[in-house]
Amino acid sequence: MRPAMIQRTTKRNRRGFRFTAMWLAVFMLAVAKQSAAQAGPPADLDAFVARSMKTFGVPGLAIAVVKDGKVVMSKGYGVRKMGESAPVDENTLFGIGSNTKAFTTAALASLVDEGKISWDDRVYERLPGFAMYDPYVSHEMTIRDLLTHRSGMGLGEGDLLFWPHSTYKREEIIYKLRFMKPATSFRSKYAYDNLLYITAGQIIPAVTGKSWEEYVTEKILKPLGMKTTTLSNAHFPADADVAWPHSKIGGPLRPIDFVELDNAAPAGSIDSSVAEMSRWLMLQLNRGKFPDGDAHLFSEQRSREMWSAETILPIREREGALAKLAPKFAAYGLGWGLRDYQGRKLVGHTGGVAGFVSRVMLVPEEKLGVVILTNAEEDAAFDAILFHVLDSYFASGDTDWIGVLHDAEESSQSEAEEEVKKRAAGRVSNSKPSLALEKYAGKYEDAWYGPANLRMENGKLVFSLQHTPTAVGELEHWQYDTFKTHWRDRTVEDAFVTFSLNANGGIDHFTMVAVSPLADFSFDYQDLLFRPVASAGEKR
C-alpha cells in the first residue's frame, strides 16, 4: 500500500507543480504587460524629436500623449515660422487636414444615435438631386459609402475643384460629381477621396438646418472645451498662437501662404493644437463620452461601427527594418484607418494640407492616444516619432525610426529623380509644335472642372484654370505637342500639357499629367480632358 500511496502522492505533486508553473507564467506575463502598460513616453523623447525635426527639415512640431484618461505629455518644439523666434507650444494651432474627417463622421454618428439618419440611408434621399456619373451608383450610394473611399472614383479625383483654393462653393463641387468618370466599379476598390466627405458634411445641414460649422462647434468643440480650435483658416486673430505653413515645392523649405479650405471644410479644414486635440483623443478612447461628466457625443455602438473595417486596404510588402511596419491587416472604417502593430489594433489617420501634416493614433486596448502636428510636409518626421513612442509603451525594441525612414525617403526621392532624368533623356528636344503658338490660345472646358484659358502674353502661351486663382503659368515647349506648365505660384505642382489634333489639323483636346512622380495626389491633372470652346461662328 505504501508504494501506491507514494505513487498517488507523487502524481498529485506533479499535477500541483504544473498548476503552480502555469499560474506563475500567467502571473509573470501579467506583470510584464502591466510593466509595459505603465511605461511612459520615451525618456529620450525631447532629443529624439529634435533629431527628427533636424533630419527631415521641420521648423515646428507639437505632440500630446494621453494614457488611461490623462494627458501625460503636451508640448511644443521649434518655431512657428522660419526666420522668426516665436516658439511652438502646446496651444499653437496647426492645420490638421484630413484628421477633420473623423470630426465629420462623429457628427454624423450623433445623428445616427438620435435616429435622424442611418449609415445606410441613400444619399439622394437626404440630398435631393445628388448624382454620380453612373445612375446605378447615384441610386445605391449610401452615407456609409461616402465615408469609406470605395465609390469607384480614382485616387483624389476631382480635388482640383478645391485644391489649390478655388472659387467653387460646396454645392457646386457636389453637383460636379455627376461628370466624373469612375476608375473602377462601385465598392470594388479602395481609392482615397475628399469630395464625398464634402458631400457627407452637407448631410448635416440637410437634416438639422445647421451648417457643418455650426453643428460641429455646438456638438463637439464647445462641450470638449476646444476654445481656440477653428473650422477655417481664412481669418485668424492678429495675436493668435498659429504655426505658419512651410513647403519645399519649387525649391528649398520656406514659409508659404495659408490655403483656404472653406469649400472643402468637412474633408480637411480644422486648425487645432495638441492641448485641445488631446481632449478629442480622450473622447474617442472613452467611446464617445466627454472627458468631463457623463454626457456622450455618440454611443459605444457607434464607436464600434466607426472602428470596424469597411474597405480593405492593400498591404505593401516591405523589406529590411521597414518590415516591422508592415501590418497583418489594414482597412478603412468610418473616418478612421485601421491596422495592427506589435499585436495591437491601431485606429488612426493622417492629415495634410499646404504646409502642414499631422498624425492621430489611438491604441484602444492600451487606452493610449498620440497626436503629432507639424508645420512642414514631412510625413517621415511624425511617423518616426509616433513609432518611437509606441515602441516605448509596447516595450517592443529600440529601432532607430529616424534612420530607417530617412533612408526610405532618400530612396524614394532618388527613384523619382531617376524617373525625371529618364523622361528628360528621352525628350525629343529638337521637335516643334504642330501649330503656331497663337493657334493653341483660346477657351477650353473640362466636363467637371470647367473653364481654362490659354492666351498669348509677351510671345508666350499663358495657361490659367479659371476658378483656381493660383493656377496661372507659362507653357514651355517640351516636345511635339506637349508643353510644360511653369506655374507662377511655385507651391503648385507643375504639369505636362499634351494637345491632340483632329483630322482638320485643329485642336481636338488636351490632357495633363503631373511632372513629378511624387506630386500630391490632390493635383489630379490626369483626370482632366479639356476641349476647345468655339466662339460664335467659329469652328475648330
Residue pairs with C-beta under 8 A, 6 or more apart in sequence:
32 395
35 395
36 393
36 394
36 395
37 366
37 393
39 392
39 393
39 395
40 67
40 72
40 73
40 392
40 393
41 65
41 72
41 73
41 389
41 392
42 48
42 388
42 389
42 391
42 392
45 63
45 73
45 385
45 388
45 389
46 77
48 384
48 385
48 388
48 402
49 61
49 63
49 77
49 385
50 77
51 402
52 58
52 61
52 381
52 384
52 385
52 402
53 59
53 61
53 77
53 78
53 381
55 381
55 402
55 406
56 376
56 378
56 380
56 381
56 384
56 406
56 409
57 248
57 253
57 376
57 378
58 78
58 374
58 375
58 376
58 378
58 381
59 78
59 79
59 80
59 81
59 82
59 246
59 253
59 375
59 376
60 76
60 77
60 78
60 79
60 80
60 81
60 88
60 92
60 243
60 374
60 375
61 76
61 77
61 78
61 88
61 372
61 373
61 374
61 375
61 381
61 382
61 385
62 74
62 75
62 76
62 77
62 88
62 89
62 90
62 92
62 94
62 273
62 274
62 372
62 373
63 73
63 74
63 75
63 77
63 274
63 370
63 371
63 372
63 373
63 385
63 389
64 71
64 73
64 74
64 75
64 90
64 274
64 275
64 277
64 278
64 281
64 370
64 371
65 71
65 72
65 73
65 74
65 368
65 369
65 370
65 389
66 72
66 278
66 281
66 282
66 285
66 368
66 369
66 370
67 366
67 367
67 368
67 369
67 393
68 367
69 282
69 285
69 286
69 291
69 367
71 278
71 282
74 90
74 274
74 275
74 278
75 89
75 90
75 274
76 87
76 88
76 89
76 90
76 91
76 92
76 274
77 88
78 87
78 88
79 85
79 86
79 87
79 88
80 86
80 87
80 88
80 92
80 241
80 242
80 243
80 244
80 375
81 243
81 244
81 246
81 255
81 375
82 244
82 246
82 253
82 254
82 255
83 255
88 243
88 375
89 241
90 273
90 274
90 275
91 228
91 241
91 273
91 275
91 276
92 241
92 242
92 243
92 273
92 373
93 228
93 229
93 230
93 236
93 240
93 241
93 242
93 243
93 271
93 272
93 273
94 243
94 271
94 272
94 273
94 356
94 358
94 373
94 374
94 375
95 233
95 245
95 258
95 268
95 270
95 271
95 351
95 353
95 354
95 355
95 356
95 358
96 268
96 270
96 271
96 272
96 277
96 351
96 356
96 358
96 360
96 373
97 268
97 350
97 351
97 352
97 353
97 356
97 357
97 358
98 194
98 267
98 268
98 349
98 350
98 351
98 352
99 270
99 349
99 350
99 351
99 358
99 360
100 265
100 266
100 267
100 268
100 269
100 270
100 351
101 147
101 197
101 266
101 267
101 268
101 335
101 349
102 284
102 306
102 335
102 336
102 349
102 360
103 216
103 220
103 270
103 280
104 197
104 200
104 201
104 212
104 216
104 266
104 267
104 335
105 147
105 200
105 306
105 334
105 335
105 336
106 220
106 288
106 297
106 298
106 306
106 335
107 204
107 212
107 215
107 216
107 219
107 220
108 117
108 119
108 143
108 147
108 200
108 203
108 204
109 288
109 297
109 298
109 299
109 302
109 303
109 305
109 306
109 334
110 219
110 297
110 298
110 302
111 117
111 203
111 204
111 207
111 208
112 118
112 119
112 298
112 302
113 296
113 298
113 299
113 302
116 207
116 208
117 126
117 143
117 203
117 207
118 143
119 142
119 143
119 144
119 305
119 334
120 142
120 143
120 144
121 142
121 143
122 139
122 140
122 141
122 142
123 130
123 141
123 142
123 143
123 145
123 146
123 199
123 203
124 130
124 131
124 138
124 139
124 141
126 143
126 203
126 206
126 207
127 174
127 199
127 202
127 203
127 206
129 175
130 138
130 141
130 174
130 177
130 199
131 138
131 177
131 178
132 138
132 141
132 151
132 177
132 178
132 180
132 182
133 177
133 178
133 179
133 180
133 181
133 182
134 152
134 182
134 186
136 186
137 151
137 152
137 182
137 186
138 178
140 186
141 151
141 186
143 200
143 203
144 310
144 334
145 151
145 187
145 196
146 196
146 197
146 199
146 200
146 203
147 196
147 197
147 200
147 310
147 334
147 335
148 310
148 311
148 332
148 333
148 334
149 190
149 191
149 192
149 193
149 196
149 311
149 332
150 186
150 187
150 188
150 189
150 190
150 191
150 310
150 311
151 182
151 186
151 187
151 191
151 193
151 196
152 182
152 183
152 184
152 185
152 186
152 187
152 188
152 189
152 191
153 180
153 182
153 183
153 191
153 193
153 195
153 196
154 182
154 183
154 184
154 191
154 524
154 526
154 527
155 183
155 191
155 192
155 193
155 521
155 524
156 192
156 193
156 194
156 520
156 521
156 522
156 523
156 524
157 180
157 183
157 191
157 193
157 195
157 524
157 527
158 173
158 176
158 177
158 180
158 193
158 194
158 195
158 448
158 524
158 527
159 194
159 195
159 521
159 522
159 523
159 524
160 166
160 449
160 465
160 468
160 522
160 523
160 524
160 525
160 527
160 528
161 168
161 172
161 173
161 176
161 195
161 448
161 449
161 467
162 168
162 173
162 194
162 198
162 261
162 263
162 264
163 194
163 259
163 261
163 264
163 522
163 523
164 259
164 354
164 468
164 469
164 470
164 471
164 489
164 491
164 492
165 259
165 260
165 261
165 263
165 468
165 469
165 470
166 263
166 467
166 468
166 469
167 467
167 468
167 469
168 176
168 263
168 467
169 263
170 198
170 201
170 202
170 263
170 264
170 265
171 202
173 195
173 198
173 263
173 264
174 195
174 198
174 199
174 202
176 448
176 449
176 450
177 195
177 196
177 199
177 448
179 447
179 448
180 448
180 527
183 189
183 191
184 191
190 311
190 312
190 313
190 314
190 332
192 521
194 264
194 267
194 268
194 522
195 267
197 266
197 267
197 268
198 263
198 264
198 265
198 266
198 267
200 266
201 212
201 265
201 266
201 267
202 212
202 266
204 210
204 211
204 212
204 215
205 211
205 212
205 215
208 215
210 218
212 231
212 265
212 266
213 231
213 232
213 265
216 231
217 231
219 297
220 226
220 280
220 297
221 227
221 229
221 231
223 290
223 295
223 297
224 276
224 279
224 280
224 283
224 290
224 291
225 276
225 279
225 292
226 272
226 276
226 279
226 280
227 276
228 240
228 241
228 272
228 273
228 276
229 270
229 271
229 272
229 273
229 276
230 236
230 270
230 271
230 272
231 265
231 269
231 270
232 260
232 261
232 262
232 265
232 269
232 271
233 258
233 259
233 260
233 261
233 269
233 271
234 258
234 260
234 262
236 242
241 273
242 271
243 356
243 373
243 375
244 255
244 355
244 375
245 255
245 256
245 257
245 258
245 259
245 353
245 354
245 355
245 356
245 375
246 253
246 254
246 255
246 256
246 355
246 375
246 376
246 377
247 253
247 254
247 256
247 354
247 355
247 376
247 377
247 491
248 254
248 376
248 377
249 490
249 491
249 492
249 493
250 490
250 491
251 490
253 376
255 355
256 354
256 355
256 491
257 491
258 354
258 355
259 353
259 354
259 355
259 491
261 267
261 268
261 269
261 353
262 269
268 351
268 353
272 280
272 373
273 373
274 371
274 372
274 373
277 360
277 371
277 373
278 369
278 371
279 291
280 371
281 360
281 362
281 369
281 370
281 371
282 291
282 369
283 289
283 290
283 291
283 297
284 303
284 347
284 362
284 369
285 362
285 364
285 367
285 368
285 369
287 299
287 300
287 303
288 296
288 297
288 298
288 299
288 300
288 302
288 303
289 295
289 296
289 297
290 296
290 297
305 333
305 334
306 333
306 334
306 335
306 336
307 333
307 336
307 338
307 347
307 364
308 333
308 334
308 338
309 329
309 331
309 332
309 333
309 338
310 331
310 332
310 333
310 334
311 331
311 332
312 330
312 331
313 330
313 331
313 332
313 337
313 339
314 330
315 326
315 327
315 328
315 329
315 330
316 326
317 326
318 325
318 326
320 404
321 399
321 404
322 404
322 408
324 397
324 399
325 341
325 387
327 339
327 340
327 341
328 340
329 338
329 339
329 340
330 337
330 338
330 339
331 337
331 338
331 339
332 338
333 347
335 349
336 347
336 348
336 349
337 347
337 348
337 349
337 350
338 345
338 346
338 347
339 345
339 346
339 348
340 346
341 387
341 390
341 394
342 390
342 391
342 394
342 396
344 363
344 365
344 366
344 394
345 363
345 364
345 365
346 361
346 362
346 363
347 361
347 362
347 363
347 364
348 359
348 360
348 361
348 362
349 359
349 360
350 357
350 358
350 359
350 360
350 379
350 382
351 357
351 358
351 359
351 360
352 358
352 377
352 379
352 520
354 377
354 491
355 375
355 376
355 377
356 373
356 374
356 375
356 376
356 377
357 374
357 376
357 377
357 378
357 379
357 382
358 371
358 372
358 373
358 374
358 382
359 370
359 371
359 372
359 379
359 382
359 383
359 386
360 369
360 370
360 371
361 369
361 370
361 371
361 386
361 390
362 368
362 369
363 369
363 390
363 393
366 393
366 394
368 393
370 386
370 389
370 390
372 382
372 385
372 386
374 381
374 382
380 405
380 406
380 408
380 409
383 401
383 405
384 401
384 402
384 404
384 405
385 401
387 399
387 401
388 401
390 396
391 397
391 398
391 399
412 518
413 518
415 517
416 516
416 517
416 518
419 517
420 515
420 516
420 517
427 478
427 479
428 479
428 480
429 479
431 479
431 480
432 477
432 480
433 440
433 477
433 480
433 481
433 483
434 480
434 481
434 499
434 501
434 505
435 481
435 501
435 505
435 507
437 456
437 459
437 460
437 461
438 456
439 507
440 454
440 461
440 475
440 499
440 507
441 454
441 455
441 456
441 461
442 453
442 454
442 507
442 532
442 533
442 540
443 451
443 452
443 453
443 532
443 533
443 535
444 451
444 452
444 453
444 454
444 510
444 530
444 531
444 532
444 533
445 451
445 452
445 530
445 531
445 533
446 452
446 528
446 529
446 530
446 531
447 529
448 527
449 465
449 467
449 528
450 466
450 467
451 466
451 467
451 533
452 463
452 464
452 465
452 466
452 530
453 463
453 464
453 466
454 461
454 462
454 463
454 475
455 461
455 462
455 464
456 462
460 474
460 475
461 474
461 475
461 483
462 472
462 473
462 474
462 475
463 472
463 473
463 474
463 475
463 485
463 497
464 471
464 472
464 473
465 471
470 487
470 488
470 489
470 491
470 492
471 487
471 489
471 492
472 487
472 488
472 489
473 485
473 486
473 487
473 488
473 489
473 492
473 494
474 485
474 486
474 488
475 483
475 484
475 485
475 486
475 497
476 483
476 484
476 485
476 486
477 483
477 484
478 484
478 496
481 498
481 499
481 500
481 501
482 496
482 497
482 498
482 499
483 496
483 497
483 498
483 499
484 494
484 495
484 496
484 497
484 515
485 494
485 495
485 496
485 497
485 512
486 494
487 493
487 494
492 523
493 514
493 515
493 516
493 519
493 520
493 523
494 514
494 515
494 516
495 512
495 513
495 514
495 515
495 523
495 525
496 512
496 513
496 514
496 515
497 510
497 511
497 512
498 510
498 511
498 512
498 513
499 507
499 509
499 510
500 507
500 508
500 509
500 510
500 511
501 507
501 508
502 508
502 540
506 532
506 539
506 540
507 532
507 540
508 531
508 532
509 529
509 530
509 531
509 532
510 529
510 530
511 526
511 528
511 529
511 530
512 525
512 526
512 528
513 525
513 526
514 523
514 525
514 526
532 540
534 540
